Amino acid sequence: MPIESIDNRRLYRQIADQINRLIDSGECPPGARLPAERVLAEQLNVSRPTVREALIALEVEGRVEIRGGAGVFVLDRPEMPMAAIQNSSAVPMPGPFEVLFARDLIEPDVAALAAKNATAEQLAEISQALGAMVCCSANDPKHVEFDRRFHFGLAEASGNSALVLAIQALWTPREQALYMRLENHFHTEAVWQRSILEHREILEAVKRRDSKSARAAMHRHLKQAEMRFVSNWKEE
């Protein structure tokens, strides 16, 4: 299959668009199985997580179906492809790995500031958010809402309104179809319970007013989230 090499600096959207063109040209007809993620990454000269984001984007758009353990298969073209809508913006929605990278630059310091500045009322609100997470199962769609409440609570407790706006901006793509679909490929009850433990470590450090530990706990949580995206992918 003729695939052009893509510069590492480009985003998942360019890869998805190129695969879309191969599908539209008939090079990859409906029912065809795309090359494995590893092979695509080598041919495109990009990382496997970037290919993964592109494949998830195509799945969200209805161009492919990802079958765990079997591979990625081309579907019949949808009547109104979502790609036309998503590509109308000059700036593509950042991929999940970009979002996690950006969050890891900001949120550890947000947690550290919260350890210094959080009021008793704010600590109570963050604790309530964690309590809601504990009572929520992985299959409950509200788990995203409770997760958001926890992180927004930390941002508000930081005492810096600009950081609150930054977290809000980073959470917009977190709740979009691309991120949610990728999460669905690995999200299990066991994964959710590990995430809850990570959130508990962050909160305990904030309650102790231990900025260093709060920063480290948030960094570990975001790195673990990234690793879950990478390691729980069902390879064919």
Secondary structure as a PSIPRED ss2 file (coil, helix, strand):
# PSIPRED VFORMAT (PSIPRED V4.0)

   1 M C   1.000  0.000  0.000
   2 P C   1.000  0.000  0.000
   3 I C   1.000  0.000  0.000
   4 E C   1.000  0.000  0.000
   5 S C   1.000  0.000  0.000
   6 I C   1.000  0.000  0.000
   7 D C   1.000  0.000  0.000
   8 N C   1.000  0.000  0.000
   9 R C   1.000  0.000  0.000
  10 R C   1.000  0.000  0.000
  11 L C   1.000  0.000  0.000
  12 Y H   0.000  1.000  0.000
  13 R H   0.000  1.000  0.000
  14 Q H   0.000  1.000  0.000
  15 I H   0.000  1.000  0.000
  16 A H   0.000  1.000  0.000
  17 D H   0.000  1.000  0.000
  18 Q H   0.000  1.000  0.000
  19 I H   0.000  1.000  0.000
  20 N H   0.000  1.000  0.000
  21 R H   0.000  1.000  0.000
  22 L H   0.000  1.000  0.000
  23 I H   0.000  1.000  0.000
  24 D H   0.000  1.000  0.000
  25 S C   1.000  0.000  0.000
  26 G C   1.000  0.000  0.000
  27 E C   1.000  0.000  0.000
  28 C C   1.000  0.000  0.000
  29 P C   1.000  0.000  0.000
  30 P C   1.000  0.000  0.000
  31 G C   1.000  0.000  0.000
  32 A C   1.000  0.000  0.000
  33 R E   0.000  0.000  1.000
  34 L C   1.000  0.000  0.000
  35 P C   1.000  0.000  0.000
  36 A C   1.000  0.000  0.000
  37 E H   0.000  1.000  0.000
  38 R H   0.000  1.000  0.000
  39 V H   0.000  1.000  0.000
  40 L H   0.000  1.000  0.000
  41 A H   0.000  1.000  0.000
  42 E H   0.000  1.000  0.000
  43 Q H   0.000  1.000  0.000
  44 L H   0.000  1.000  0.000
  45 N C   1.000  0.000  0.000
  46 V C   1.000  0.000  0.000
  47 S C   1.000  0.000  0.000
  48 R H   0.000  1.000  0.000
  49 P H   0.000  1.000  0.000
  50 T H   0.000  1.000  0.000
  51 V H   0.000  1.000  0.000
  52 R H   0.000  1.000  0.000
  53 E H   0.000  1.000  0.000
  54 A H   0.000  1.000  0.000
  55 L H   0.000  1.000  0.000
  56 I H   0.000  1.000  0.000
  57 A H   0.000  1.000  0.000
  58 L H   0.000  1.000  0.000
  59 E H   0.000  1.000  0.000
  60 V H   0.000  1.000  0.000
  61 E C   1.000  0.000  0.000
  62 G C   1.000  0.000  0.000
  63 R C   1.000  0.000  0.000
  64 V E   0.000  0.000  1.000
  65 E E   0.000  0.000  1.000
  66 I E   0.000  0.000  1.000
  67 R E   0.000  0.000  1.000
  68 G C   1.000  0.000  0.000
  69 G C   1.000  0.000  0.000
  70 A C   1.000  0.000  0.000
  71 G E   0.000  0.000  1.000
  72 V E   0.000  0.000  1.000
  73 F E   0.000  0.000  1.000
  74 V E   0.000  0.000  1.000
  75 L C   1.000  0.000  0.000
  76 D C   1.000  0.000  0.000
  77 R C   1.000  0.000  0.000
  78 P C   1.000  0.000  0.000
  79 E C   1.000  0.000  0.000
  80 M C   1.000  0.000  0.000
  81 P C   1.000  0.000  0.000
  82 M H   0.000  1.000  0.000
  83 A H   0.000  1.000  0.000
  84 A H   0.000  1.000  0.000
  85 I H   0.000  1.000  0.000
  86 Q H   0.000  1.000  0.000
  87 N C   1.000  0.000  0.000
  88 S C   1.000  0.000  0.000
  89 S C   1.000  0.000  0.000
  90 A C   1.000  0.000  0.000
  91 V C   1.000  0.000  0.000
  92 P C   1.000  0.000  0.000
  93 M C   1.000  0.000  0.000
  94 P C   1.000  0.000  0.000
  95 G C   1.000  0.000  0.000
  96 P H   0.000  1.000  0.000
  97 F H   0.000  1.000  0.000
  98 E H   0.000  1.000  0.000
  99 V H   0.000  1.000  0.000
 100 L H   0.000  1.000  0.000
 101 F H   0.000  1.000  0.000
 102 A H   0.000  1.000  0.000
 103 R H   0.000  1.000  0.000
 104 D H   0.000  1.000  0.000
 105 L H   0.000  1.000  0.000
 106 I H   0.000  1.000  0.000
 107 E H   0.000  1.000  0.000
 108 P H   0.000  1.000  0.000
 109 D H   0.000  1.000  0.000
 110 V H   0.000  1.000  0.000
 111 A H   0.000  1.000  0.000
 112 A H   0.000  1.000  0.000
 113 L H   0.000  1.000  0.000
 114 A H   0.000  1.000  0.000
 115 A H   0.000  1.000  0.000
 116 K H   0.000  1.000  0.000
 117 N H   0.000  1.000  0.000
 118 A C   1.000  0.000  0.000
 119 T C   1.000  0.000  0.000
 120 A H   0.000  1.000  0.000
 121 E H   0.000  1.000  0.000
 122 Q H   0.000  1.000  0.000
 123 L H   0.000  1.000  0.000
 124 A H   0.000  1.000  0.000
 125 E H   0.000  1.000  0.000
 126 I H   0.000  1.000  0.000
 127 S H   0.000  1.000  0.000
 128 Q H   0.000  1.000  0.000
 129 A H   0.000  1.000  0.000
 130 L H   0.000  1.000  0.000
 131 G H   0.000  1.000  0.000
 132 A H   0.000  1.000  0.000
 133 M H   0.000  1.000  0.000
 134 V H   0.000  1.000  0.000
 135 C C   1.000  0.000  0.000
 136 C C   1.000  0.000  0.000
 137 S C   1.000  0.000  0.000
 138 A C   1.000  0.000  0.000
 139 N C   1.000  0.000  0.000
 140 D C   1.000  0.000  0.000
 141 P C   1.000  0.000  0.000
 142 K H   0.000  1.000  0.000
 143 H H   0.000  1.000  0.000
 144 V H   0.000  1.000  0.000
 145 E H   0.000  1.000  0.000
 146 F H   0.000  1.000  0.000
 147 D H   0.000  1.000  0.000
 148 R H   0.000  1.000  0.000
 149 R H   0.000  1.000  0.000
 150 F H   0.000  1.000  0.000
 151 H H   0.000  1.000  0.000
 152 F H   0.000  1.000  0.000
 153 G H   0.000  1.000  0.000
 154 L H   0.000  1.000  0.000
 155 A H   0.000  1.000  0.000
 156 E H   0.000  1.000  0.000
 157 A H   0.000  1.000  0.000
 158 S C   1.000  0.000  0.000
 159 G C   1.000  0.000  0.000
 160 N C   1.000  0.000  0.000
 161 S H   0.000  1.000  0.000
 162 A H   0.000  1.000  0.000
 163 L H   0.000  1.000  0.000
 164 V H   0.000  1.000  0.000
 165 L H   0.000  1.000  0.000
 166 A H   0.000  1.000  0.000
 167 I H   0.000  1.000  0.000
 168 Q H   0.000  1.000  0.000
 169 A H   0.000  1.000  0.000
 170 L H   0.000  1.000  0.000
 171 W H   0.000  1.000  0.000
 172 T H   0.000  1.000  0.000
 173 P H   0.000  1.000  0.000
 174 R H   0.000  1.000  0.000
 175 E C   1.000  0.000  0.000
 176 Q C   1.000  0.000  0.000
 177 A H   0.000  1.000  0.000
 178 L H   0.000  1.000  0.000
 179 Y H   0.000  1.000  0.000
 180 M H   0.000  1.000  0.000
 181 R H   0.000  1.000  0.000
 182 L H   0.000  1.000  0.000
 183 E H   0.000  1.000  0.000
 184 N H   0.000  1.000  0.000
 185 H C   1.000  0.000  0.000
 186 F C   1.000  0.000  0.000
 187 H C   1.000  0.000  0.000
 188 T C   1.000  0.000  0.000
 189 E H   0.000  1.000  0.000
 190 A H   0.000  1.000  0.000
 191 V H   0.000  1.000  0.000
 192 W H   0.000  1.000  0.000
 193 Q H   0.000  1.000  0.000
 194 R H   0.000  1.000  0.000
 195 S H   0.000  1.000  0.000
 196 I H   0.000  1.000  0.000
 197 L H   0.000  1.000  0.000
 198 E H   0.000  1.000  0.000
 199 H H   0.000  1.000  0.000
 200 R H   0.000  1.000  0.000
 201 E H   0.000  1.000  0.000
 202 I H   0.000  1.000  0.000
 203 L H   0.000  1.000  0.000
 204 E H   0.000  1.000  0.000
 205 A H   0.000  1.000  0.000
 206 V H   0.000  1.000  0.000
 207 K H   0.000  1.000  0.000
 208 R C   1.000  0.000  0.000
 209 R C   1.000  0.000  0.000
 210 D C   1.000  0.000  0.000
 211 S H   0.000  1.000  0.000
 212 K H   0.000  1.000  0.000
 213 S H   0.000  1.000  0.000
 214 A H   0.000  1.000  0.000
 215 R H   0.000  1.000  0.000
 216 A H   0.000  1.000  0.000
 217 A H   0.000  1.000  0.000
 218 M H   0.000  1.000  0.000
 219 H H   0.000  1.000  0.000
 220 R H   0.000  1.000  0.000
 221 H H   0.000  1.000  0.000
 222 L H   0.000  1.000  0.000
 223 K H   0.000  1.000  0.000
 224 Q H   0.000  1.000  0.000
 225 A H   0.000  1.000  0.000
 226 E H   0.000  1.000  0.000
 227 M H   0.000  1.000  0.000
 228 R H   0.000  1.000  0.000
 229 F H   0.000  1.000  0.000
 230 V H   0.000  1.000  0.000
 231 S H   0.000  1.000  0.000
 232 N C   1.000  0.000  0.000
 233 W C   1.000  0.000  0.000
 234 K C   1.000  0.000  0.000
 235 E C   1.000  0.000  0.000
 236 E C   1.000  0.000  0.000
